């Protein structure tokens, strides 16, 4: 089980109490936003690095197009993964383990902190 699976289950179990039918959608959106923000941070880092190395590998338009394609594919992959049997297996494993819950407020700060770091790195381009 990956870290993203654990984050998904923490968000899912927290919102399952309040929003019974929307909990899966909220958790799916959270994991997708987190992964997309990490990809954005990685892309900004490599763009700044390659810019400082005076290497011209890809135009800005092509890079943004690639980012959008990767973002859509990440969301689609998560949608396929977390709406089927995988979610049921995660539920069974997490209930069996009785792991402590992660702080949901901290989990929601994580994508915004990642986007903040990406913005700082993006300024160096």
N, C-alpha and C positions, 0 to 999 in steps of 0.2 A: 504494500500500500504506500502510495507516494504522499508527499507533504500536501499536495493539492487535494488529494482524497480526504486527508484529515481536516483540512480547512473547509472543504465542501460539507463534510459531515457536521462540523461544529456549527457552521452557519445554518445548515438544514435543521439540525436538532433545536437550535435556538428559536428559529422562526416557525417551527412546526407547532409550537404551543399556541402562538398567536394567530398565524395565518396558515391554516391547515392545508389548503390547496395551492397556495402561492409559495410555499416554502421551497419547493424544488426549483421554481423559476428564479427566486431570489438567490439561492445558493449557486445556481448555474450562472447567473449574471455576475455574481461576485467572483467566481473562479475564472470566468472569461476575462473580466476586467483586470484581475490581478495578472494573469498570464500575458495579456496584451500590453499592459503597462511595463512588465518586465522585458518584453520584446522591444518596446519603444525605447527603454533605457539602454538596452544593449545596442540597438541601432544608432542611437545618438552617440554612444561611446565610440563605436567603430567609425562613425562619420567624422567625429572630432579628431580621432586618432589618425585616420587616413588624410584628413585635411592638413594636420600639422606635419605629416610626413610628405606632403605635396604630391599625393597620389590621387589621380583622377580616375576612379573606377566606375562610377555610375552618376548619372545626372540626378538632380533633385526630384524631377517629375517621376522618373523611373523608380527612385527609392520610395517615394510616397505611394506609388501604385503597388509596389511590392509589399509595403507595410499594410495596405488595405486588403490585399489578397491574403496575406498571412493572418490578419485579424479575423477575416471572415472564416477562413479555414479552422482557426483555433476555436471560434465559437461553434462552428458546425461539429467539430470533433468532440467538444465538451457536451453538446446537445445529444449527440449519439451515445456518448459514453455514460452520461449521468441520468439518462431517462430510462434505461433498460435494466438488464440484469446486473450490471455493474453496481448500480445504486443499492440494489437489494443485497448484494454481497458485502458492500461497505457497511450497510446497516447491520448485517449479521455479525461481521467481524468486530465492529465497534461496540455493539451491545455485549458481545461475548467477552471482550477485553475489560470493559468498565474503565476506560481511560478518562482522565479528568478533562473537563471541557476547557477549551482555549477561550480567552477573553475576546468577546465579539467586537467590542469597541477597538481593541488593538488590531484585530483582523481588518476592520474597516479603515483604519488609519494606514495600513500597509500599502494599498494601491496608491493612495494620495501621496504618501511619502516617496514612493517610487516615481510617480509623475513629477514631484518636486525635484528630485535628483536628476531626472531626465531633462527638466527645464534648465537646470543649472549647467548640465553638460552641453545642452543645445545652444546655450549662449556662447560657448567656446568655439562654435563652428564658424 
